[in-house]
Amino acid sequence: MRPRIGIAITTYNRREQLLRLVHSLRQHCRDQVHLAVFDDGSSDCTAAAVAPLVDAVLEAPNGGIPTNKNRALFYFLALQPVDQLILLEDDVVVTSPRWLRIWSRAIHRHGHINFSSTRWPRNNPAFHGKLLGGKGSARKPERWSIVSGACSGCDTTVLRRDVGYVNPLFQGYGYEHIEWTRRFLLAGYGGRKRGDHRWSYLSIPHGLDFQPSQSNRDAEAIARNAGVMAQLQGAGGFVPRPWLDAEGRRAFLAPFAGWWGQQAGGKRLDQA
């Protein structure tokens, strides 16, 4: 029996890149997936442009990358449950018709998998020693000491039981994907923490590439999130909610109100 697969694209002011990504997904994935876009307050009419091409679009006020990724997780855990979830950032593009099959196999075998970025050239001295081994296949992924948030996949049973949401202590830009991924590793999925205090992330290079795009990098947010990362100290554990307090809960759930009655099977939004 084929797993139910959800693909979530998080986006902000990259309408043209997003449309190219969605077209590539529809070309190579056809009707095998539920495809949803999570628009983090774009000002370039992103939602209207992509809505006819996908299964769902969530428009929400700008909350930053961690909040928007958590919207995707919440949607595919609470509203549109799936067996496997793939998170994509909006500046990649699918390049192979075998992409989904390979990623799904990797998720099934390892519980969590990341993308061996094409921006990590093997012959660049700056990346010497970062590739720790592996073949790059679904069975034997590459092992890297660095990790990219451009694409990641997970088994939602593992997500529900052992890992949970992106930690809402992170705000804006930076580090949220690293900490979230390390919780998978500490739970026994998608890699491991090495004895030399380095991390070994299972990653595959297949089927994706980057599009030219302008970065939304925010140095101030990166510095702030570095402090959060240091505070957490790789402790692992389960993060049960994508908000910190009652006010954060109200703000997080508000964009979902229009969908809730139709897709939550009678469960009230205030029960989330």
VEXNU-414469 format. One record per atom (N, C-alpha, C): x negated, y, z. Coordinates in steps of 0.001 Angstrom, whole numbers, padded with zeros to 6 digits, always signed. Atoms other than C-alpha are relative to their C-alpha. Last residue first. Layout:
<nodes>
XYZ
...
</nodes>
This chain:
<nodes>
+001320+000325+000558
+006463+022178+018839
-001080+000165+001054
+000466+001261-000577
+009727+022093+020778
-001394-000383-000486
+000487-000253-001351
+010429+025781+020111
-000393-001279+000743
+001339-000595+000044
+010563+024951+016407
-000532+000240+001402
+000051-001461-000054
+013539+022688+017024
-001447+000494+000014
+000768-000465-001163
+013452+019061+015874
-000102+001507-000036
-000867-000389-001087
+016227+018314+013396
-000714+000481+001250
-000878+001078-000436
+014056+016340+011011
+000869+000319+001199
+000422+000547-001286
+011288+018944+010827
+000949-001051+000553
+001019+001032+000086
+011511+019739+007124
-000364-000674+001326
-000138+000921+001115
+014598+021846+006430
-000908-001218+000132
-001285+000673-000012
+014960+023597+009763
+000147-001046-001082
-000158+000986-001064
+011258+024341+010002
+001311-000771-000079
+000049+001387+000448
+010501+025920+006687
+000617-000966+000997
-000836+000174+001179
+011549+029499+007408
+000043-001433-000506
-001418-000003-000353
+010140+029403+010947
+000900-000269-001200
-000625+001286+000317
+006655+028321+009877
+001512+000007+000155
-000078+000211+001454
+005218+031855+009664
+000698-001295-000399
-000915-000889+000714
+006232+032484+013329
+000045-000248-001507
-001176+000696+000517
+004527+029391+014783
+000885+000875-000880
+000363+001113+000882
+001042+030892+015187
+001230-000613-000661
+000575-000539+001228
+002233+034243+016547
-000322-001123-000989
-001049-000689+000749
+004514+032604+019098
-000526+000510-001337
-000931+000996+000520
+001794+030177+020189
+001090+000648-000845
+000612+000612+001164
-000767+032938+020535
+000894-001042-000645
-000031-001007+001062
+001570+034819+022851
-000609-000554-001279
-001372-000130+000494
+002150+031688+024917
+000106+001025-001123
-000958-000420-001019
-001567+030934+025262
+001363+000191-000650
+000594-000080-001330
-004621+029504+023489
+001014+000285+001100
-000150-001324-000604
-003265+028301+020148
-000540-000054+001420
+000723-000993+000797
-003880+025396+017755
+000153+001425+000515
-000844-001063+000550
-002917+022801+020370
-000840+001005-000793
-001387+000393+000269
-004198+019407+021537
+000849+001046-000692
-000609-001334-000059
-007981+019922+021237
+001468-000160-000392
-001207-000179+000796
-009475+016517+022088
+000536+001412+000192
-001309-000051-000630
-013013+016042+023350
+001109+000337-000970
-000982+000913+000559
-016473+016892+022101
+001353+000169+000673
-000587+000862-001027
-018938+018593+024449
+000976-001023-000572
-000207+001322+000591
-021094+019973+021650
+000656-000997+000925
+001161+000882-000152
-022290+022823+023843
+000245-001416-000512
-000573+001343+000071
-018854+024508+024078
-001069-001081+000103
-000816+000234-001195
-020411+027764+025298
+000550-001423+000016
+000926+000232-001111
-023098+027647+022613
+000754-000313+001289
+000633+001292+000242
-020440+027268+019932
-000953-000354+001138
-001002+001021-000339
-018445+030141+021406
-000614-001388-000149
-000124+000025-001455
-021579+032315+021327
+001012-001022+000471
+001202+000691-000470
-022194+031371+017708
+000007-000079+001521
-000290+001428-000005
-018578+032359+017122
-001218-000835+000381
-000936+000291-001083
-019336+035931+018172
+000272-001498+000092
+000709-000158-001268
-022430+036118+015966
+000901-000336+001184
+000947+001109-000104
-020523+034710+012998
-000739+000059+001331
-000750+001182-000416
-017674+037153+013598
-000917-001206+000165
-000436-000212-001376
-020076+040100+013482
+000761-001215+000529
+001125+000189-000915
-021825+038796+010368
+000414+000152+001460
-000158-001058-000993
-018585+038372+008413
-001057-000200+001084
+000880+000148-001156
-018897+036312+005218
+000080+001238+000899
-000667-000751-001073
-015961+036807+002868
-000791-000079+001301
-000082+000545-001346
-018134+035738-000055
+000773+000933+000921
+000566-000934-000970
-017373+036818-003607
+000211-000552+001400
-000952-000718-000841
-016783+033963-005982
-000749+000943+000919
+000525-001313-000413
-018394+031912-008737
+001063+000743+000805
-000269-001070+000946
-016803+028453-008671
-000722+001275+000455
-000393-001329-000446
-018296+025546-006756
+000297+000914-001180
+001043-000997+000201
-018360+021885-007734
+000545+001342+000458
-000281-001404-000291
-016451+018769-006833
-001179+000867-000397
-001251-000536+000512
-016145+015150-007964
+000330+001444+000244
-000753+000291+001217
-018710+013233-005959
+001179+000940-000242
+000168-001087+000958
-021362+014508-003606
+000988-000030-001146
+000088+000524+001352
-020406+012424-000552
-000028+001160-001001
-000459-000918+001047
-021048+013245+003088
-000140-000682-001358
-000264+000752+001215
-021584+011406+006370
+000655+000909-001035
-001363-000114+000533
-022982+013867+008900
+000141-000837-001270
+000045+000643+001306
-026084+012998+010954
+001431-000086-000525
-001243+000637+000423
-026510+015333+013911
-000184-000580-001394
-000565-000490+001245
-029833+016145+015503
+001279-000780-000315
-000892-001140-000242
-030653+015637+019170
+000472+000673-001284
+000875-001170-000030
-033591+013320+018353
+000802+001298+000118
+000750-000055-001237
-031430+010357+019352
-000920+001195+000121
+001231+000766-000018
-029061+011080+016520
-000725+000162+001332
+001031-000843-000579
-025460+012227+016928
-001245-000851+000166
+000384+000221-001393
-023305+010226+014595
-000975+001080+000456
+001391-000311-000292
-021511+010116+011274
-000323-000259+001459
+000601-000934+000938
-017967+010220+009933
-001433+000393+000282
-000427-000045+001396
-016140+008685+012889
-000838+001001-000798
+000423+001196+000719
-017191+007520+016362
+000344-000035-001470
-001047+001016-000163
-015360+009966+018658
-000306-001270-000786
+000067+000447-001390
-018566+012015+018956
+001068-001052+000314
+001193+000824-000180
-018699+012172+015173
-000097-000551+001410
-000197+001276+000687
-015112+013383+014883
-001184-000921+000255
-000926+000759-000836
-015786+016018+017546
+000378-001332-000642
+000759+000693-001037
-018833+017088+015584
+000900-000776+000952
+000595+001204+000560
-016609+017862+012613
-000773-000776+001060
-001085+000943+000261
-014513+020330+014618
-000562-001326-000511
-000449+000518-001295
-017645+022056+015968
+001102-001037-000179
+001076+000798-000608
-019190+022402+012514
+000488-000639+001298
+000020+001308+000643
-015918+023528+010929
-001074-000896+000617
-001175+000780-000386
-015413+026349+013443
-000037-001401-000608
+000202+001047-001000
-019001+027588+013151
+001210-000883+000269
+001237+000600-000459
-018275+030793+011222
+000133-001018+001107
+000852+000684+000974
-015592+033297+010305
-001190-000624+000733
+000617-000663+001149
-012661+034977+012038
-000766-000934-000902
-000789-001026+000677
-011964+033566+015477
-000776+000536-001194
+000673-000595+001155
-013171+030425+017228
+000950+000969-000696
+000954-000969-000528
-011564+029868+020634
-000779+000675-001117
-000468-001376+000208
-008729+028265+018669
-000859+001044+000693
-000083-000674-001293
-010735+024989+018475
+000401+001465-000191
+001140-000903-000085
-009875+023368+015161
+000142+000795+001293
+000101-001197+000839
-007101+020952+016008
-001389+000622+000028
-000878-001154-000134
-007001+017427+017354
-000361+001137-000928
+000691-001246+000345
-009903+015012+017636
+000862+001232+000207
+001342-000181-000540
-009128+011564+019076
-000585+001400-000159
+000349+000744-001199
-005493+010517+018670
-001283+000493+000672
-001016-000080-001052
-003876+012872+016190
-000500-000553+001336
-000241-001404-000324
-006968+013405+014031
+000979+000132+001165
+001162-000453-000770
-007928+009737+014146
+000204+001439+000455
-000107+000723-001265
-004435+008809+013005
-001144+000398+000925
-000800-000789-000941
-004706+011604+010437
+000296-000748+001299
-001129+000865-000305
-007612+009886+008684
+000838+000719+001059
-000111+000762-001237
-009896+012680+007585
+001232-000889-000012
-001159+000870-000035
-011253+014561+004601
+000040-000782+001289
+000132+001080-000976
-013565+017509+004224
+001280-000808-000005
-000970+001083+000137
-014201+020051+001497
-000275-001029+001081
-000687-000191+001277
-015949+023422+001491
+001054-001059-000269
-001448+000001-000195
-016752+023212+005211
+000785+000103-001287
-000726-001063+000699
-020361+022194+004635
+001483-000119+000279
-001350+000315+000439
-022545+020129+006972
+000646+001232-000617
-000790-001222+000130
-026239+019926+007803
+001367-000384-000555
+000088-000659-001308
-028325+016988+009073
+000706+001346-000008
+000634-001315-000024
-027163+014989+006082
-000055+000526+001434
+000054-000467-001381
-026343+011314+005584
-000815+001288+000031
+001231-000654-000419
-025250+010303+002104
+000119+000412+001461
+000155-001440+000266
-022276+007999+001927
-001419+000481+000291
+001238-000437-000641
-022579+004193+001797
-000241+001474-000312
+000443+001044-000923
-019169+002681+001022
-001214+000446+000802
-000999+000102-001058
-017651+005807-000523
-000429-001020+001043
-001224+000703+000397
-020882+006342-002439
+001007+000004+001147
-000992-000929+000523
-023547+008985-001838
+001283-000646-000470
-000093+000079+001456
-026394+006480-001534
+001028+000956-000596
-001291+000326+000588
-027542+007010+002039
-000006+000068-001507
-000148+001321+000605
-030508+008783+003589
+001376-000193-000593
+000557+001025-000880
-031493+011661+005878
+000123-001400-000572
-000635+001228+000447
-031028+014593+003505
-000674-001165+000706
-001419-000094-000370
-032051+017665+005506
+000785-001235-000422
-000302+000650-001265
-035748+016759+005444
+001449+000062+000425
+000833+001167-000272
-036634+019261+002749
+000320-000568+001393
-000864+001084-000448
-033703+021604+002182
-000781-001282+000279
-000777-000470-001147
-035750+024818+001988
+000892-001100+000567
+000730+000205-001254
-038238+022952-000233
+000782+000432+001241
+000296-001305-000596
-035591+022821-002985
-000713-000218+001338
+001398-000350+000269
-035779+019526-004903
-000394+001365+000548
+000913+000959-000624
-032611+018051-003395
-001461+000373-000176
+000841+000696+000984
-030583+021135-004254
-001051-000876+000671
+001127+000559-000739
-028061+021899-001477
-000906-000757-000974
+000889-001112-000334
-025610+024231-003247
-001193-000457+000850
+000864-000211+001168
-023999+021180-004851
-000911+001200+000196
-000143-001194+000810
-022678+020518-001360
-000971+000035-001177
+001422-000292+000198
-022567+016986-000046
-000092+001145-000996
+000500-000206+001353
-018885+017218+000881
-001498+000270+000042
+000236-001367+000450
-017614+015808+004163
-000596+000013-001398
+001039-000138+001014
-016049+012559+005403
-000108+001460-000405
+000265-001414+000277
-013941+011417+008356
-001158+000076-000979
-000844-000841-000843
-012347+008111+009294
-000139+001481-000235
+000784-000727-000993
-015291+006142+007861
+000821+000921+000906
+001124+000733-000591
-013878+003388+005669
-000587+000699+001219
-000459+001277-000548
-010431+004811+004904
-001125-000723+000732
-000784-000295-001202
-011782+008341+004483
+000442-001302+000672
+000945-000434-001028
-014435+007079+002061
+000725+000308+001310
+000724+001181-000475
-011839+005161+000066
-000964+000364+001121
-000947+000781-000800
-009635+008262-000158
-000669-001260+000555
-000167-000657-001296
-012595+010358-001303
+000944-000780+000904
+001237+000154-000764
-013471+007872-004047
+000135+000633+001383
+000165+001410-000359
-009894+007598-005317
-001236-000201+000880
-000911+000331-001094
-009367+011355-005195
-000179-001442+000454
+000276-000709-001253
-012448+012194-007257
+000873-000485+001144
+000164+001014-001040
-012058+009542-009959
-000180+000631+001384
-001274+000679-000223
-010608+012059-012459
-000078-001071+001085
-000024+001410+000407
-013749+014173-012013
+001360-000627+000270
+000667+000214+001288
-014531+017900-011844
+000126-001421-000522
+000132+001437+000196
-012364+019269-009041
-000508-000265-001409
-000813+000479+001112
-013000+022968-008357
-000259-001494-000147
+000486+001209+000652
-014317+024785-005303
+000921-000353-001164
+001030-000295+000998
-013864+028415-004247
-000617-001248-000601
-000526-000441+001295
-010487+027988-002504
-001056+000261-001070
+000082-001450+000081
-011588+025857+000428
+000219+000431-001449
+000811-000632+001034
-010302+022306+000480
-000035+001504+000200
+000021-001456-000106
-009008+020191+003351
-000963+000561-001032
+001195-000608+000580
-008178+016560+002560
+000156+001511+000061
-000063-001436+000278
-005697+014721+004772
-001340+000466-000541
+001314-000585+000230
-005018+010999+004942
+000168+001457-000387
+000973+000939-000562
-002018+009152+006347
-001424+000546-000095
+000723+000783+000994
+000471+011980+005806
-000960-000941+000736
+001003+000962-000468
+003100+013768+007888
-000584-000834-001145
+000143+000874+001159
+004813+016735+006208
-001049-001064+000329
-001053-000206+000990
+006161+018953+008980
-000029-000987-001154
-001340-000213-000547
+004285+018178+012196
+001107+000044-001045
-000273+000835-001164
+000897+016680+011285
+001463+000089+000430
+000086+001407+000377
+000497+017943+007727
+000099-000956+001183
-000961+000347+001046
+001804+021412+008526
-000013-001501-000284
-001341+000034-000599
-000108+021654+011795
+001044-000435-001030
-000084+001198-000838
-003405+020750+010114
+001404-000154+000582
-000007+001168+000885
-002864+023342+007391
+000121-001291+000803
-001316+000023+000642
-001918+026013+009923
+000118-001217-000911
-000938+000614-000931
-005024+025011+011877
+001425+000013-000534
+000204+001452+000055
-007158+025750+008842
+000953-000707+000953
-000599+000483+001239
-005575+029207+008700
-000215-001496-000188
-001465-000008-000087
-006272+029895+012354
+000629-000579-001256
-000446+001040-000929
-009914+028828+012054
+001525-000085+000116
+000147+001372+000481
-010438+030849+008839
+000464-001047+001009
+001345+000538+000048
-009092+034189+009980
-000017-001481-000337
+000388+000455-001323
-005668+035325+011120
-001412-000534+000066
+001404+000385-000083
-004415+037357+008181
-000381-000353+001435
+000910-001124-000229
-000633+037375+008298
-001431-000492+000153
+000105-000390-001401
+001030+034261+006877
-000908+001212+000125
+000546-001353-000108
+002251+032972+003538
+000007+000405+001463
-000267-000732-001234
+002694+029194+003473
-000692+001352-000084
+000898-001123-000271
+002948+027625+000045
+000431+000635+001311
-000353-000934-001068
+004444+024198-000674
-001052+001094+000085
-001172+000490-000724
+004549+021513-003371
+000457+000948+001095
+000296+000832-001169
+002219+023288-005770
+001292-000411+000697
+000940+001063+000340
+002231+024831-009266
-000232-000993+001132
-000592+000957+000943
+005269+027130-009146
-000843-001248-000232
-001187+000718-000476
+003981+028724-005891
+000588-000982-001016
+000269+001432-000118
+000498+029620-007187
+001249-000812+000335
+000647+000573+001177
+001123+033094-008578
-000099-001514+000082
-000938-000011+001123
+003662+034167-005959
-000600-000683-001227
-001090+000945-000234
+001395+033090-003119
+000951-000078-001179
+000388+001404+000081
-001753+034794-004420
+001198-000930+000066
-001164+000759+000491
-000186+038205-004997
-000308-001490-000187
+000099+000095+001461
-003595+039907-004585
+001106-000859-000607
-000627-001199+000561
-003263+041201-000998
+000015-000023-001527
+000591-000569+001210
-003953+037891+000722
+000778+001211-000483
-000211-001438+000123
-002679+037385+004277
-000631+000642-001208
+000308-000728-001227
-004166+033958+004980
+000074+001513-000219
+000486-001328+000387
-002495+031959+002221
-000134+000874+001229
-000154-000805-001210
-002124+028273+003057
-000701+001327-000221
+000923-001135-000055
-001584+026174-000069
+000339+000853+001212
-000489-001201-000674
+000046+022730-000046
-001102+001042+000080
+000962-001097+000087
-000383+019714-002331
+000603+001269+000590
-000798-001174-000362
+001405+016459-001544
-000988+001150+000135
+000246-000729-001240
-000544+013808-003401
+001106+001022+000263
+000393+000901-001084
-000389+011065-006037
-000052+000698+001358
-001050-000026-001031
+001640+013038-008566
-000359-000838+001224
-001356+000230+000444
-001238+014020-010909
+000987+000043+001169
-000700+000729-001062
-004593+013895-009162
+001440-000337-000354
+000692+001215-000412
-007016+014852-011965
+000757-000821+001034
+000530+000756+001124
-005128+017463-013968
-000512-001368+000446
-001141+000554+000718
-003033+018677-011040
-000461-000833-001193
-000625+001039-000811
-006165+019075-008970
+001160-000652-000733
+000896+001155+000032
-007991+020950-011728
+000559-001148+000830
-000109+000631+001322
-005013+023272-012185
-000892-001232-000090
-001278+000707+000052
-004955+023923-008430
+000183-000691-001347
+000056+001186-000851
-008666+024768-008378
+001291-000800-000099
+000845+000973+000677
-008387+027110-011350
-000099-001287+000810
-000752+000548+001135
-005413+028834-009711
-000827-001014-000775
-001023+000912-000500
-007319+029239-006448
+000769-000642-001149
+000682+001235-000378
-010326+030752-008209
+001006-001044+000477
+000443+000651+001230
-008043+033283-009912
-000740-001303+000298
-001094+000551+000800
-006170+034132-006713
-000503-000766-001219
+000727+000625+001103
-009178+034536-004462
+001003-000651-000952
+000396-000944+001054
-007846+036985-001897
-000917-000603-001056
-000107-001419-000341
-007752+034486+001016
-000581+000824-001148
+000402-001024+000966
-007206+030759+000656
+000177+001404+000554
-000049-001263-000741
-006890+027486+002536
-000583+001089-000891
+000948-001019+000460
-006088+024533+000301
+000204+001245+000849
-000248-001355-000491
-004457+021500+001908
-001084+000925-000519
+001125-000886+000330
-004296+018133+000166
+000394+001404+000396
-000270-001431+000068
-002027+015527+001714
-001273+000749-000353
+001126-000935-000029
-002356+011826+000973
+000521+001431-000094
-000546-001316+000314
+000138+009075+001791
-001128+001016+000185
-000249-000961-001083
-001902+005906+001773
+000699+001243-000523
+000803-001220+000084
-001407+003375-001004
+000293+000924+001176
-000838-001201+000000
+000000+000000+000000
-000877+001257+000000
</nodes>
